[in-house]
């Protein structure tokens, strides 16, 4: 029974962290997402139903792909803005350069990472 209570408490803490991350302002979103990742890493993966394990692995893959895609676009945008002709002709506009988005990547056995 104690284990079930611990699992329930961990589940509630994880749900609360996910809710906070979802509603976090853009400037603190990265930190909130990392808290969710850390909270998820602290849960016992062996106690999860197989369907949830598959769903979490799929979601994790999609998040990492989205982060990499976004960071590639940020890198390309920043590189273009640094070109001499772009600066001289003010082709980059006045918008602030985008920032990279970094979250903790969990290395799983057999993932090659």
C-alpha positions, 0 to 999 in steps of 0.5 A: 500500500505504501508503494501505491501511495508513493506512486500516486504522490509521484503521479500528482507531482508530475501532473502538477509540474506538467501543468505548470510547464504548459502554462509557463510564460515563454521566458521560463518555459525551458526551466519548467520543461526541464522540471517535468523531465526531471520529475519524470526521470524520478518515477519508477519506469518499471511500474508504468503500464506498457502502453504508457511506456510506449506513449511516453517514448513516442512523445519524448522522440517527438519533443526531441525532434521538435527541439532539434528542428527549432534549434536548427531554424534558430541557428540558420536565422542567427547565421543569416543575421550575421552576414555582412550584406544583411547587416549593411542593408538592414535586411534582418529587421528590428526583431530580436534574434531567436534564442535556442531552446534546451531541455534535458535529453534522457539517454535510454539504453539502446538509444545510441545517444 
